[in-house]
Amino acid sequence: MHRNRPDLPAPTQRRTVVKAAAGALLLTGAASAPAWATSARRRPRAGRVLVFSKTAGFRHDSIPDGIATVKDLGAQSGFAVDATEDAAAFTPGNLARYAAVVFLSTTGDVLDTGGQTAFEGYVAAGGGYVGVHAAADTEYDWPFYGGLCGAWFQSHPAIQQATIKVEDHAHPATAHLGDTWVRTDEWYNYRTNPRGTATVHVLAALDESSYTGGTMNGDHPISWYQTYKGGRAFYTGLGHTKESYAEPAFRRHLLGGITYAMGRPTTGHGR
């Protein structure tokens, strides 16, 4: 407090006290905010999302369903959606039009050096990334991308039902779910456990006792998020099947991930 300082006139003392109090409130709010709400650096962008679904390896037949779903979610929730498989879209000027880029079951090497550089710059400037399912089966020789996605694909068993354990009920991608979520999909095993990465926050993990073919020793994250090198990143291992995109709970999960990556709250339920 500065009220006893004779060298400051009374109005200045009052302004100093108010500023100090306001600063304390800001610090308190920052300390109590959930991790998912932490702001990455952002530059102004319209509410627009780019869906990128180029494949240089296995091609999922659910990709058209996924594109249609993101467009539907955007129409319901107030953001525009463009879709492309043209890597030439990855230029600094074009990427600057988008609040987030969705890598929808991309596979293999989908960007050249110029596209990679442009995307790194986009993320550094606050751009958002959403990886869906085979986005983890993409760009194995690009370390930046591996860190952004959080983990690379290793293998998968047959499509089957499994139980997902929800670890975070505050994030918009999982706030609508209970403690467990039972559904059918193709369940990826990953080369590394993203939980060991300092910036990754796990949202949900597979119960490996509920299905056959899990290889991650009982700790099997399947959806997570992070702030990464200036931007926001969300990944979900769900979304292999066409049926996923007609599933209300999965649609809400995907919408929550997209709106998180965009840096805005959810505005719809994705039904």
C-alpha positions as CSV (number, residue, x, y, z in Angstrom):
1,M,0.0,0.0,0.0
2,H,1.2,3.5,-0.8
3,R,-1.1,5.7,1.4
4,N,1.7,6.8,3.7
5,R,4.1,7.8,0.9
6,P,4.6,11.6,1.2
7,D,6.2,11.9,-2.2
8,L,3.0,10.9,-4.0
9,P,-0.1,13.1,-4.2
10,A,-3.3,11.6,-3.0
11,P,-4.8,11.0,-6.5
12,T,-1.7,9.1,-7.6
13,Q,-1.8,7.0,-4.4
14,R,-5.4,6.0,-5.2
15,R,-4.6,5.1,-8.8
16,T,-1.6,3.0,-7.7
17,V,-3.8,1.1,-5.2
18,V,-6.5,0.5,-7.8
19,K,-4.0,-0.8,-10.3
20,A,-2.4,-3.1,-7.8
21,A,-5.8,-4.5,-6.8
22,A,-6.8,-5.1,-10.4
23,G,-3.5,-6.8,-11.1
24,A,-4.0,-9.1,-8.1
25,L,-7.5,-10.0,-9.4
26,L,-6.1,-10.8,-12.9
27,L,-3.4,-13.1,-11.4
28,T,-6.0,-14.8,-9.2
29,G,-8.3,-15.4,-12.2
30,A,-5.4,-16.8,-14.3
31,A,-4.4,-19.2,-11.5
32,S,-8.0,-20.5,-11.2
33,A,-8.8,-20.9,-14.9
34,P,-8.9,-24.4,-16.2
35,A,-5.9,-25.5,-18.3
36,W,-8.0,-25.8,-21.5
37,A,-8.9,-22.2,-21.3
38,T,-5.3,-20.9,-21.3
39,S,-5.0,-18.6,-24.3
40,A,-2.5,-19.1,-27.0
41,R,-1.3,-16.2,-29.0
42,R,-3.9,-15.4,-31.6
43,R,-4.2,-13.0,-34.5
44,P,-7.7,-11.9,-35.6
45,R,-9.4,-14.3,-38.0
46,A,-13.0,-14.8,-39.1
47,G,-14.9,-17.8,-37.9
48,R,-13.7,-20.1,-40.6
49,V,-12.2,-23.6,-40.5
50,L,-10.3,-25.5,-43.2
51,V,-10.8,-29.3,-43.4
52,F,-7.8,-31.0,-45.0
53,S,-8.2,-34.6,-46.0
54,K,-5.3,-35.4,-48.4
55,T,-4.1,-39.1,-48.2
56,A,-0.8,-40.5,-49.4
57,G,-1.5,-43.9,-47.7
58,F,-4.6,-45.7,-46.6
59,R,-7.8,-43.8,-47.4
60,H,-10.7,-43.9,-45.0
61,D,-14.1,-44.2,-46.6
62,S,-15.5,-42.1,-43.8
63,I,-13.8,-39.0,-45.0
64,P,-16.8,-37.7,-46.9
65,D,-19.0,-38.2,-43.9
66,G,-16.4,-36.4,-41.8
67,I,-16.4,-33.4,-44.1
68,A,-20.2,-33.2,-44.2
69,T,-20.3,-33.4,-40.4
70,V,-17.8,-30.5,-39.9
71,K,-19.8,-28.4,-42.3
72,D,-23.0,-29.3,-40.5
73,L,-21.4,-28.4,-37.1
74,G,-20.2,-25.1,-38.5
75,A,-23.6,-24.2,-39.9
76,Q,-25.2,-24.9,-36.5
77,S,-22.4,-23.2,-34.5
78,G,-21.7,-20.1,-36.5
79,F,-18.4,-20.8,-38.3
80,A,-17.8,-21.3,-42.0
81,V,-16.0,-24.4,-43.4
82,D,-13.9,-25.0,-46.5
83,A,-12.6,-28.4,-47.5
84,T,-9.6,-29.3,-49.6
85,E,-7.2,-32.0,-50.5
86,D,-4.9,-29.6,-52.3
87,A,-1.7,-29.1,-50.4
88,A,-1.2,-25.8,-52.3
89,A,-3.7,-24.3,-49.9
90,F,-0.9,-24.3,-47.3
91,T,0.4,-20.8,-47.9
92,P,0.8,-18.1,-45.3
93,G,-1.8,-15.9,-46.9
94,N,-4.4,-18.6,-47.3
95,L,-3.9,-20.1,-43.9
96,A,-4.3,-16.7,-42.3
97,R,-8.0,-16.9,-43.3
98,Y,-8.7,-19.7,-40.9
99,A,-9.1,-20.0,-37.1
100,A,-8.3,-23.7,-37.2
101,V,-7.3,-26.4,-39.7
102,V,-8.7,-29.9,-39.3
103,F,-6.5,-32.8,-40.5
104,L,-9.3,-35.3,-41.2
105,S,-7.8,-38.8,-41.4
106,T,-4.9,-37.6,-43.5
107,T,-2.2,-40.3,-44.1
108,G,1.4,-40.3,-45.2
109,D,3.4,-37.3,-46.5
110,V,0.8,-34.7,-47.4
111,L,2.7,-31.5,-47.4
112,D,6.0,-30.4,-49.1
113,T,8.6,-28.3,-47.4
114,G,6.9,-25.0,-48.4
115,G,3.6,-26.2,-47.0
116,Q,5.2,-27.4,-43.8
117,T,6.9,-24.1,-43.3
118,A,3.7,-22.2,-43.9
119,F,1.8,-24.3,-41.4
120,E,4.5,-23.9,-38.7
121,G,4.2,-20.2,-39.1
122,Y,0.5,-20.4,-38.9
123,V,0.6,-22.3,-35.6
124,A,3.3,-19.9,-34.2
125,A,0.9,-17.0,-35.0
126,G,-1.9,-18.6,-32.9
127,G,-3.5,-20.9,-35.4
128,G,-5.5,-24.0,-34.3
129,Y,-5.0,-27.6,-35.2
130,V,-7.5,-30.5,-35.0
131,G,-6.3,-34.0,-35.7
132,V,-9.0,-36.7,-36.3
133,H,-8.1,-40.4,-36.2
134,A,-5.5,-41.1,-39.0
135,A,-4.1,-37.6,-38.6
136,A,-1.7,-39.5,-36.3
137,D,-0.7,-41.7,-39.3
138,T,0.7,-38.6,-41.1
139,E,4.1,-36.9,-41.7
140,Y,6.3,-39.3,-39.7
141,D,9.5,-37.4,-40.9
142,W,8.3,-34.0,-39.7
143,P,9.1,-33.6,-36.0
144,F,7.0,-30.4,-35.6
145,Y,3.9,-32.3,-36.7
146,G,4.6,-35.2,-34.4
147,G,4.8,-32.8,-31.5
148,L,1.6,-30.9,-32.6
149,C,-0.4,-34.1,-33.0
150,G,1.0,-35.5,-29.7
151,A,1.7,-39.1,-30.8
152,W,2.1,-41.1,-34.0
153,F,0.1,-44.2,-34.9
154,Q,1.7,-47.6,-34.4
155,S,-1.0,-50.3,-35.0
156,H,-4.6,-51.2,-34.4
157,P,-6.7,-54.3,-33.8
158,A,-10.0,-55.1,-35.4
159,I,-12.9,-52.7,-35.1
160,Q,-14.7,-53.5,-31.8
161,Q,-16.6,-52.1,-28.9
162,A,-14.5,-50.6,-26.0
163,T,-14.9,-48.5,-22.9
164,I,-13.4,-45.0,-22.8
165,K,-12.6,-43.5,-19.4
166,V,-13.2,-39.8,-19.4
167,E,-10.6,-37.9,-17.4
168,D,-11.6,-34.3,-17.9
169,H,-15.3,-33.1,-17.6
170,A,-14.5,-29.4,-18.0
171,H,-13.1,-29.3,-21.5
172,P,-15.7,-28.6,-24.2
173,A,-14.8,-31.8,-26.0
174,T,-15.7,-34.0,-23.1
175,A,-18.0,-31.9,-20.9
176,H,-21.1,-33.7,-22.2
177,L,-19.8,-37.2,-21.3
178,G,-20.1,-39.3,-18.2
179,D,-17.2,-41.1,-16.5
180,T,-17.2,-43.8,-19.1
181,W,-18.2,-43.8,-22.8
182,V,-18.9,-47.2,-24.5
183,R,-18.7,-47.1,-28.3
184,T,-17.4,-49.0,-31.3
185,D,-14.4,-47.8,-33.4
186,E,-11.0,-48.7,-34.6
187,W,-8.7,-48.2,-31.6
188,Y,-5.2,-46.9,-32.4
189,N,-2.1,-47.9,-30.5
190,Y,0.5,-45.1,-30.5
191,R,4.3,-45.2,-30.8
192,T,4.6,-43.1,-27.6
193,N,2.4,-42.2,-24.7
194,P,1.4,-38.5,-25.1
195,R,0.8,-38.4,-21.4
196,G,4.6,-38.1,-20.9
197,T,4.7,-34.9,-22.9
198,A,4.9,-31.8,-20.7
199,T,2.2,-29.8,-22.6
200,V,-0.3,-32.5,-23.4
201,H,-3.5,-32.8,-21.3
202,V,-5.3,-36.1,-21.7
203,L,-9.1,-35.9,-22.0
204,A,-10.0,-39.5,-22.3
205,A,-8.2,-42.9,-22.3
206,L,-9.2,-46.5,-23.3
207,D,-9.8,-49.2,-20.8
208,E,-7.6,-51.8,-22.3
209,S,-9.4,-54.5,-20.3
210,S,-12.6,-53.8,-22.2
211,Y,-11.4,-54.9,-25.6
212,T,-8.6,-56.9,-27.2
213,G,-5.5,-55.6,-29.0
214,G,-4.4,-52.7,-26.8
215,T,-0.6,-52.5,-26.5
216,M,0.0,-49.5,-24.2
217,N,0.3,-51.3,-20.9
218,G,-3.0,-50.1,-19.4
219,D,-2.4,-46.3,-19.9
220,H,-3.9,-45.6,-23.3
221,P,-4.8,-42.0,-24.0
222,I,-7.2,-41.6,-27.0
223,S,-8.0,-37.9,-26.9
224,W,-6.0,-34.9,-25.7
225,Y,-5.2,-31.2,-26.2
226,Q,-2.4,-28.8,-25.7
227,T,-1.0,-25.3,-26.5
228,Y,1.9,-25.9,-28.8
229,K,4.5,-23.4,-30.1
230,G,2.0,-20.5,-30.0
231,G,-1.2,-22.3,-31.2
232,R,-3.8,-24.7,-29.9
233,A,-4.0,-28.4,-30.8
234,F,-6.7,-31.0,-30.2
235,Y,-6.5,-34.7,-31.2
236,T,-9.0,-37.5,-31.1
237,G,-8.3,-41.1,-32.1
238,L,-12.0,-41.6,-32.7
239,G,-13.7,-41.3,-36.1
240,H,-12.6,-44.3,-38.2
241,T,-16.1,-45.5,-39.0
242,K,-18.8,-43.8,-41.1
243,E,-21.2,-44.4,-38.2
244,S,-19.1,-42.2,-35.9
245,Y,-20.2,-39.1,-37.8
246,A,-23.9,-39.8,-37.1
247,E,-23.3,-40.4,-33.4
248,P,-24.5,-37.4,-31.3
249,A,-21.9,-37.9,-28.6
250,F,-19.0,-38.1,-31.1
251,R,-20.3,-35.0,-33.0
252,R,-20.3,-33.0,-29.7
253,H,-16.8,-34.3,-28.9
254,L,-15.6,-33.2,-32.3
255,L,-17.3,-29.8,-32.1
256,G,-15.8,-29.2,-28.7
257,G,-12.3,-30.0,-30.1
258,I,-12.8,-27.7,-33.1
259,T,-14.1,-24.7,-31.0
260,Y,-11.2,-25.2,-28.5
261,A,-8.7,-25.0,-31.4
262,M,-10.5,-21.9,-32.7
263,G,-10.1,-20.3,-29.4
264,R,-13.8,-19.8,-28.8
265,P,-16.5,-21.4,-26.6
266,T,-18.9,-23.9,-27.9
267,T,-22.1,-22.4,-29.4
268,G,-24.0,-25.6,-30.2
269,H,-24.4,-29.2,-29.3
270,G,-23.6,-30.9,-32.6
271,R,-26.8,-32.9,-32.8
